[in-house]
Amino acid sequence: MHLLWAGSRADEAAARIRGQSFVDGGILRTVRETRAAGEEALVEIGRRRLRSFLKHGVTTLEAKSGYGLSVESEEMLLRAAGRLAAEGPQSLVLTFLGAHVVPDERAAGDYLDEVCEVMLPRFRGLASFCDAWSDPGAFDAAQCRRVLSRAAELGYMLKLHAAQLAPGDGVRLAVELGAASVDHLHYLREGDARLLAMSQVVGVVCPGTAVNLRMATEGSARSLAGAGARLAVASDFNPGTAASENMCLTIGLACLELGLSPEEAVLGATINGARALRAHRRCGSIRLGKRCDLALLDAESYLEIPYRLGVNLVSATVCNGRVAHAA
């Protein structure tokens, strides 16, 4: 998920709902607004969002960069995320996503050179993971392989954002490189689900994004679950297509729009979500030796989550053994 970015793209979302085009929008609009905001403003934005996630029972989050797309701005995002991680009470996992898209002012080749030879070495210790986006309009599989292979050499754990907009080689690349997860997966190629099921790579689906982009009926989530792949469910939380902190809603949409069972969706939002961040040994389930992180629901059972679609059923959130939020 993308914790830190500035501005709003609600007007773009409204245009998409109306079936209208929107000039000068998209990721690069958010990049401009994020760069202009500065570190202190981003930290305060992050604090507000983390409080909202806490109310929705979320105790461990990923904080991707990717809305800076320059050495200075990407470092600013990771530095701000690191400050928030130190404040607690939630646990943050930091991911460098310099290979998000090509910034306005750069050529693709020159920018990737900078990502690989300047940003990745410089950000060791600031981020645990490196991510890249393989899709039309972002980067192709060969470019992503270059970035992620260089990241692996430097000791980063790997993630891949792929197949959100079209089928591609993302699943095979993630398995080849031993990534922790491959995210989005609205489109699968023949054999992708089985390939994931035979690997340790977690397939992450983002129901809110699928619904907002009207891709919810493609069937990839059900194919992944049917093949026995490790399947995580995520909010994606980003300014373009999924700006909701409500994980009860996300779980409900995973069931009602992507075809997952309540059990598959809840496991996807808990232990398999933790696996996607390589955090499953410390969180994601109730087990001796793990962090005591709990979301207490005002409900008779977890089956009410998709049944009462969109209602935040969280009555209290416990982080590391302490009540961090109570309704």
The 8 nearest C-alpha neighbors of each residue, nearest first, counted from 0:
[[1, 235, 236, 61, 62, 2, 63, 237],
 [0, 2, 63, 237, 62, 236, 3, 64],
 [3, 1, 62, 0, 45, 63, 4, 236],
 [4, 2, 1, 45, 41, 76, 5, 62],
 [3, 5, 33, 66, 2, 29, 41, 6],
 [6, 4, 33, 32, 29, 36, 7, 41],
 [5, 7, 32, 29, 8, 4, 33, 238],
 [6, 8, 9, 238, 5, 10, 29, 239],
 [7, 9, 11, 10, 238, 239, 12, 6],
 [8, 10, 12, 11, 7, 13, 238, 239],
 [11, 9, 13, 8, 12, 14, 7, 21],
 [12, 10, 14, 8, 13, 9, 21, 15],
 [11, 13, 9, 15, 10, 14, 16, 8],
 [12, 14, 10, 16, 11, 15, 9, 17],
 [13, 15, 19, 11, 17, 12, 16, 18],
 [16, 14, 18, 12, 17, 13, 19, 11],
 [15, 17, 13, 14, 18, 12, 19, 211],
 [18, 16, 14, 15, 19, 13, 12, 20],
 [17, 19, 15, 16, 14, 20, 13, 21],
 [20, 18, 14, 17, 15, 21, 16, 13],
 [19, 21, 14, 22, 15, 18, 11, 17],
 [20, 22, 11, 24, 14, 19, 23, 15],
 [21, 23, 24, 20, 25, 11, 19, 14],
 [24, 22, 21, 28, 25, 27, 26, 11],
 [25, 23, 28, 22, 21, 11, 26, 27],
 [24, 26, 28, 27, 239, 23, 29, 11],
 [25, 27, 29, 28, 30, 24, 239, 66],
 [26, 28, 30, 29, 25, 31, 102, 24],
 [29, 27, 31, 24, 30, 26, 25, 32],
 [28, 30, 32, 26, 27, 31, 33, 66],
 [29, 31, 66, 27, 33, 28, 67, 32],
 [30, 32, 28, 34, 29, 33, 27, 35],
 [31, 33, 29, 35, 30, 34, 5, 6],
 [34, 32, 5, 30, 36, 35, 4, 31],
 [33, 35, 31, 32, 36, 67, 72, 30],
 [34, 36, 32, 33, 37, 31, 5, 30],
 [37, 35, 33, 34, 40, 32, 5, 41],
 [38, 36, 40, 35, 39, 34, 41, 33],
 [37, 39, 41, 40, 75, 79, 42, 36],
 [40, 38, 42, 41, 37, 43, 79, 36],
 [39, 41, 43, 42, 38, 37, 36, 44],
 [42, 40, 44, 38, 43, 39, 45, 37],
 [43, 41, 45, 39, 44, 40, 79, 38],
 [42, 44, 46, 40, 45, 41, 47, 39],
 [45, 43, 41, 47, 42, 46, 40, 48],
 [44, 46, 42, 48, 43, 47, 3, 41],
 [45, 47, 43, 49, 48, 44, 42, 50],
 [48, 46, 50, 44, 45, 49, 43, 51],
 [47, 49, 51, 45, 50, 46, 52, 44],
 [48, 50, 52, 46, 51, 47, 45, 53],
 [51, 49, 53, 47, 48, 52, 46, 54],
 [50, 52, 48, 54, 53, 49, 47, 55],
 [53, 51, 49, 55, 57, 54, 50, 244],
 [52, 54, 50, 56, 55, 57, 51, 49],
 [55, 53, 51, 52, 56, 324, 50, 313],
 [54, 56, 52, 53, 245, 57, 313, 311],
 [55, 57, 294, 53, 316, 54, 313, 58],
 [58, 56, 53, 52, 55, 59, 60, 294],
 [57, 59, 89, 318, 90, 56, 53, 292],
 [60, 58, 90, 89, 91, 57, 61, 92],
 [61, 59, 91, 92, 90, 62, 58, 57],
 [60, 62, 92, 0, 91, 93, 63, 94],
 [63, 61, 93, 2, 1, 0, 92, 94],
 [64, 62, 94, 1, 95, 93, 96, 0],
 [63, 65, 96, 95, 76, 66, 73, 77],
 [66, 64, 96, 97, 67, 99, 68, 63],
 [65, 67, 30, 64, 68, 4, 33, 29],
 [66, 68, 72, 73, 30, 65, 69, 34],
 [69, 67, 97, 73, 66, 65, 102, 72],
 [70, 68, 72, 71, 67, 73, 97, 102],
 [69, 71, 73, 72, 118, 74, 68, 117],
 [70, 72, 74, 69, 73, 75, 67, 68],
 [73, 71, 67, 75, 69, 74, 70, 34],
 [74, 72, 67, 76, 75, 70, 71, 69],
 [73, 75, 77, 71, 72, 76, 78, 70],
 [74, 76, 72, 78, 73, 77, 38, 79],
 [77, 75, 79, 73, 74, 78, 64, 80],
 [78, 76, 80, 74, 79, 75, 81, 125],
 [77, 79, 81, 75, 80, 76, 74, 82],
 [80, 78, 76, 82, 81, 77, 42, 75],
 [81, 79, 77, 83, 82, 78, 84, 76],
 [80, 82, 84, 78, 79, 83, 77, 85],
 [83, 81, 79, 85, 80, 84, 78, 86],
 [82, 84, 80, 86, 85, 81, 79, 87],
 [83, 85, 81, 91, 82, 86, 87, 80],
 [84, 86, 82, 83, 87, 81, 88, 80],
 [85, 87, 83, 84, 82, 88, 89, 81],
 [88, 86, 89, 84, 85, 90, 83, 91],
 [87, 89, 318, 86, 90, 323, 319, 58],
 [90, 88, 87, 58, 59, 91, 318, 84],
 [89, 91, 59, 58, 84, 60, 87, 88],
 [92, 90, 60, 84, 61, 59, 93, 89],
 [91, 93, 61, 62, 60, 94, 90, 127],
 [94, 92, 126, 62, 127, 61, 63, 91],
 [95, 93, 128, 63, 126, 129, 127, 62],
 [94, 96, 129, 64, 63, 126, 97, 130],
 [97, 95, 65, 130, 64, 98, 99, 131],
 [96, 98, 65, 99, 68, 95, 114, 64],
 [99, 97, 131, 96, 100, 132, 130, 114],
 [100, 98, 132, 97, 65, 96, 131, 137],
 [99, 101, 137, 98, 102, 138, 136, 132],
 [100, 102, 107, 103, 105, 110, 99, 137],
 [103, 101, 104, 105, 68, 100, 27, 110],
 [104, 102, 105, 101, 27, 106, 100, 68],
 [103, 105, 102, 106, 101, 110, 107, 69],
 [106, 104, 102, 103, 110, 107, 101, 109],
 [105, 107, 109, 108, 110, 104, 101, 102],
 [108, 106, 110, 109, 101, 111, 105, 102],
 [109, 107, 111, 110, 106, 112, 105, 113],
 [110, 108, 112, 106, 111, 107, 113, 105],
 [109, 111, 113, 107, 112, 108, 105, 106],
 [110, 112, 114, 108, 113, 109, 115, 107],
 [113, 111, 109, 115, 110, 114, 116, 108],
 [112, 114, 117, 110, 111, 116, 115, 118],
 [113, 115, 118, 111, 112, 117, 116, 119],
 [116, 114, 112, 113, 119, 146, 117, 111],
 [115, 117, 113, 112, 114, 118, 119, 120],
 [118, 116, 113, 114, 120, 119, 115, 121],
 [117, 119, 114, 121, 120, 122, 70, 115],
 [118, 120, 122, 121, 115, 117, 114, 150],
 [121, 119, 118, 122, 123, 117, 116, 153],
 [122, 120, 118, 119, 123, 117, 124, 125],
 [121, 123, 125, 119, 120, 118, 124, 126],
 [124, 122, 125, 120, 121, 126, 119, 153],
 [123, 125, 126, 122, 127, 121, 155, 120],
 [124, 126, 122, 123, 77, 127, 78, 81],
 [127, 125, 93, 94, 124, 128, 95, 123],
 [126, 128, 155, 93, 94, 156, 124, 125],
 [129, 127, 94, 156, 155, 157, 126, 95],
 [128, 130, 95, 157, 94, 155, 96, 158],
 [129, 131, 158, 96, 159, 95, 157, 128],
 [132, 130, 98, 159, 96, 143, 160, 99],
 [133, 131, 160, 99, 161, 138, 137, 159],
 [132, 134, 161, 138, 139, 140, 137, 160],
 [135, 133, 137, 138, 161, 162, 136, 132],
 [136, 134, 137, 138, 164, 133, 165, 139],
 [135, 137, 134, 138, 100, 133, 139, 101],
 [136, 138, 100, 134, 135, 132, 133, 99],
 [139, 137, 133, 134, 142, 132, 143, 136],
 [138, 140, 133, 142, 141, 134, 143, 137],
 [139, 141, 143, 142, 133, 144, 168, 169],
 [142, 140, 144, 143, 139, 145, 138, 146],
 [141, 143, 145, 139, 144, 140, 138, 146],
 [142, 144, 140, 146, 145, 141, 131, 147],
 [143, 145, 141, 147, 142, 146, 148, 140],
 [144, 146, 142, 148, 143, 147, 149, 141],
 [147, 145, 143, 149, 144, 148, 115, 150],
 [146, 148, 150, 144, 149, 145, 143, 151],
 [149, 147, 151, 145, 150, 146, 144, 152],
 [148, 150, 152, 146, 147, 151, 145, 115],
 [149, 151, 147, 153, 155, 148, 152, 146],
 [150, 152, 154, 148, 155, 153, 149, 147],
 [153, 151, 149, 150, 154, 148, 155, 147],
 [154, 152, 150, 151, 155, 149, 120, 123],
 [155, 153, 151, 152, 150, 156, 123, 127],
 [156, 154, 128, 151, 150, 127, 153, 129],
 [155, 157, 128, 127, 129, 151, 154, 178],
 [158, 156, 178, 129, 128, 179, 130, 155],
 [157, 159, 130, 180, 178, 179, 181, 129],
 [158, 160, 181, 130, 131, 161, 182, 132],
 [159, 161, 132, 182, 181, 131, 133, 183],
 [162, 160, 133, 169, 163, 132, 134, 182],
 [163, 161, 184, 166, 165, 186, 164, 167],
 [164, 162, 185, 183, 184, 161, 165, 186],
 [163, 165, 162, 134, 135, 185, 166, 186],
 [166, 164, 162, 186, 163, 167, 134, 135],
 [167, 165, 186, 162, 187, 188, 164, 168],
 [168, 166, 169, 162, 165, 188, 134, 161],
 [167, 169, 171, 170, 172, 140, 166, 162],
 [170, 168, 172, 161, 171, 167, 173, 133],
 [171, 169, 173, 172, 168, 174, 191, 181],
 [170, 172, 174, 173, 169, 168, 175, 191],
 [171, 173, 175, 169, 170, 174, 176, 168],
 [174, 172, 178, 170, 176, 175, 171, 177],
 [175, 173, 177, 171, 172, 176, 170, 178],
 [174, 176, 172, 173, 177, 171, 178, 170],
 [177, 175, 173, 174, 178, 172, 148, 147],
 [178, 176, 174, 175, 173, 179, 200, 157],
 [179, 177, 157, 173, 158, 180, 176, 200],
 [178, 180, 200, 275, 158, 157, 201, 177],
 [181, 179, 201, 200, 158, 275, 178, 202],
 [180, 182, 159, 202, 160, 158, 203, 173],
 [181, 183, 203, 160, 184, 202, 161, 159],
 [182, 184, 204, 163, 185, 203, 205, 161],
 [185, 183, 162, 186, 163, 182, 161, 204],
 [184, 186, 163, 183, 162, 219, 217, 187],
 [185, 187, 166, 184, 162, 165, 219, 163],
 [188, 186, 166, 191, 219, 184, 189, 185],
 [187, 189, 191, 166, 190, 186, 167, 192],
 [190, 188, 191, 187, 192, 193, 194, 166],
 [189, 191, 193, 192, 194, 188, 187, 195],
 [192, 190, 194, 193, 188, 189, 187, 195],
 [193, 191, 223, 195, 194, 190, 226, 196],
 [192, 194, 196, 190, 195, 191, 226, 197],
 [195, 193, 191, 197, 192, 196, 190, 198],
 [194, 196, 198, 192, 197, 193, 228, 191],
 [228, 195, 197, 193, 227, 194, 198, 226],
 [196, 198, 194, 195, 193, 199, 228, 227],
 [199, 197, 195, 200, 196, 194, 174, 228],
 [198, 200, 201, 197, 195, 179, 229, 196],
 [201, 199, 180, 179, 198, 178, 195, 174],
 [202, 200, 180, 229, 275, 230, 203, 179],
 [201, 203, 230, 181, 180, 182, 231, 229],
 [204, 202, 182, 231, 183, 232, 230, 181],
 [205, 203, 183, 232, 206, 233, 182, 231],
 [204, 206, 233, 208, 207, 234, 183, 235],
 [207, 205, 209, 253, 208, 252, 210, 249],
 [208, 206, 210, 209, 241, 205, 211, 249],
 [207, 209, 211, 240, 241, 210, 206, 205],
 [210, 208, 214, 215, 206, 212, 207, 211],
 [209, 211, 213, 215, 207, 212, 208, 214],
 [212, 210, 208, 213, 209, 240, 207, 241],
 [211, 213, 209, 210, 214, 208, 240, 215],
 [214, 212, 210, 211, 215, 209, 216, 208],
 [213, 215, 209, 212, 216, 217, 210, 185],
 [214, 216, 209, 210, 213, 256, 217, 257],
 [215, 217, 218, 214, 257, 256, 213, 219],
 [218, 216, 215, 219, 214, 185, 186, 257],
 [219, 217, 216, 221, 220, 222, 257, 215],
 [218, 220, 222, 221, 185, 217, 223, 186],
 [221, 219, 223, 222, 218, 257, 224, 204],
 [220, 222, 224, 223, 219, 218, 258, 225],
 [223, 221, 219, 225, 220, 224, 226, 218],
 [224, 222, 192, 220, 226, 228, 221, 225],
 [223, 225, 221, 227, 226, 222, 228, 220],
 [226, 224, 222, 227, 223, 221, 228, 192],
 [225, 227, 223, 224, 228, 193, 192, 196],
 [226, 228, 224, 196, 225, 223, 229, 193],
 [229, 196, 227, 223, 195, 226, 224, 230],
 [228, 230, 201, 202, 227, 196, 271, 231],
 [229, 231, 202, 267, 201, 228, 203, 271],
 [267, 232, 230, 203, 272, 271, 268, 202],
 [231, 233, 267, 268, 204, 203, 205, 264],
 [234, 232, 205, 235, 204, 268, 231, 203],
 [233, 235, 236, 205, 249, 207, 246, 241],
 [234, 236, 0, 233, 205, 237, 241, 1],
 [237, 235, 242, 241, 0, 234, 1, 243],
 [236, 238, 242, 1, 241, 239, 235, 240],
 [239, 237, 242, 8, 240, 241, 7, 236],
 [240, 238, 237, 8, 241, 25, 26, 12],
 [239, 241, 208, 211, 238, 237, 242, 212],
 [242, 240, 236, 208, 237, 207, 243, 235],
 [241, 243, 236, 237, 238, 240, 244, 239],
 [244, 242, 245, 241, 236, 234, 207, 246],
 [243, 245, 52, 246, 51, 236, 242, 55],
 [246, 244, 248, 247, 243, 55, 249, 311],
 [245, 247, 249, 248, 250, 244, 55, 234],
 [248, 246, 250, 249, 245, 304, 311, 251],
 [247, 249, 309, 251, 246, 245, 250, 308],
 [250, 248, 246, 252, 251, 247, 234, 206],
 [251, 249, 253, 247, 248, 252, 264, 246],
 [250, 252, 305, 248, 254, 253, 249, 308],
 [253, 251, 255, 249, 256, 254, 250, 206],
 [252, 254, 257, 250, 206, 251, 256, 259],
 [255, 253, 259, 258, 251, 252, 260, 257],
 [254, 256, 252, 258, 253, 257, 251, 305],
 [255, 257, 252, 258, 215, 253, 254, 216],
 [258, 256, 253, 254, 259, 215, 220, 255],
 [257, 259, 254, 256, 221, 255, 253, 260],
 [260, 258, 254, 253, 257, 263, 264, 221],
 [259, 261, 263, 262, 254, 264, 258, 253],
 [262, 260, 264, 263, 265, 254, 302, 259],
 [261, 263, 265, 260, 264, 266, 259, 267],
 [264, 262, 260, 266, 261, 265, 259, 267],
 [263, 265, 267, 261, 262, 266, 250, 259],
 [266, 264, 268, 262, 267, 263, 261, 269],
 [267, 265, 269, 263, 268, 264, 270, 271],
 [231, 268, 266, 232, 271, 264, 265, 269],
 [267, 269, 232, 265, 272, 266, 231, 264],
 [270, 268, 283, 266, 272, 267, 271, 265],
 [269, 271, 283, 273, 272, 284, 266, 279],
 [272, 270, 274, 267, 231, 273, 269, 266],
 [271, 273, 231, 275, 269, 268, 274, 270],
 [272, 274, 279, 278, 270, 271, 276, 283],
 [275, 273, 277, 271, 279, 276, 272, 278],
 [274, 276, 272, 180, 273, 179, 277, 201],
 [275, 277, 278, 273, 274, 179, 272, 92],
 [278, 276, 274, 275, 279, 273, 179, 280],
 [279, 277, 273, 276, 280, 281, 274, 282],
 [280, 278, 273, 274, 282, 281, 283, 277],
 [281, 279, 278, 282, 289, 277, 283, 273],
 [280, 282, 289, 279, 278, 290, 283, 288],
 [283, 281, 279, 289, 290, 284, 280, 278],
 [284, 282, 270, 269, 273, 279, 285, 272],
 [283, 285, 270, 282, 286, 269, 279, 289],
 [286, 284, 287, 289, 283, 291, 282, 292],
 [285, 287, 289, 284, 288, 290, 291, 282],
 [286, 288, 289, 285, 290, 291, 284, 281],
 [287, 289, 286, 290, 281, 280, 291, 285],
 [290, 288, 281, 282, 287, 286, 291, 280],
 [291, 289, 319, 282, 292, 281, 288, 320],
 [290, 292, 319, 320, 289, 318, 293, 317],
 [293, 291, 318, 317, 319, 290, 58, 320],
 [294, 292, 317, 316, 295, 291, 318, 56],
 [293, 295, 316, 56, 315, 313, 296, 317],
 [296, 294, 315, 313, 314, 293, 316, 297],
 [297, 295, 313, 312, 298, 314, 294, 315],
 [296, 298, 312, 314, 313, 295, 299, 300],
 [299, 297, 296, 300, 303, 312, 301, 304],
 [298, 300, 297, 301, 303, 302, 296, 304],
 [301, 299, 302, 298, 303, 304, 296, 297],
 [300, 302, 303, 304, 298, 299, 261, 265],
 [303, 301, 300, 304, 261, 305, 306, 299],
 [302, 304, 306, 301, 307, 305, 300, 298],
 [303, 305, 302, 306, 307, 301, 247, 251],
 [306, 304, 251, 308, 307, 303, 302, 250],
 [305, 307, 303, 304, 308, 302, 251, 309],
 [308, 306, 305, 304, 303, 310, 309, 251],
 [309, 307, 305, 306, 310, 251, 248, 304],
 [308, 310, 248, 247, 311, 307, 251, 245],
 [311, 309, 308, 312, 307, 247, 248, 304],
 [312, 310, 313, 247, 309, 55, 245, 248],
 [311, 313, 296, 297, 310, 314, 298, 247],
 [314, 312, 296, 311, 295, 315, 55, 56],
 [313, 315, 326, 296, 297, 295, 325, 312],
 [316, 314, 325, 295, 324, 313, 326, 294],
 [315, 317, 294, 324, 56, 323, 293, 322],
 [316, 318, 322, 293, 292, 321, 323, 320],
 [319, 317, 292, 321, 320, 323, 58, 88],
 [320, 318, 291, 290, 292, 321, 317, 88],
 [319, 321, 291, 318, 317, 292, 322, 290],
 [322, 320, 317, 318, 319, 323, 291, 292],
 [321, 323, 317, 324, 316, 318, 320, 315],
 [324, 322, 317, 316, 318, 321, 325, 88],
 [325, 323, 316, 315, 322, 54, 53, 326],
 [326, 324, 315, 314, 316, 323, 322, 54],
 [325, 314, 315, 324, 54, 313, 316, 312]]
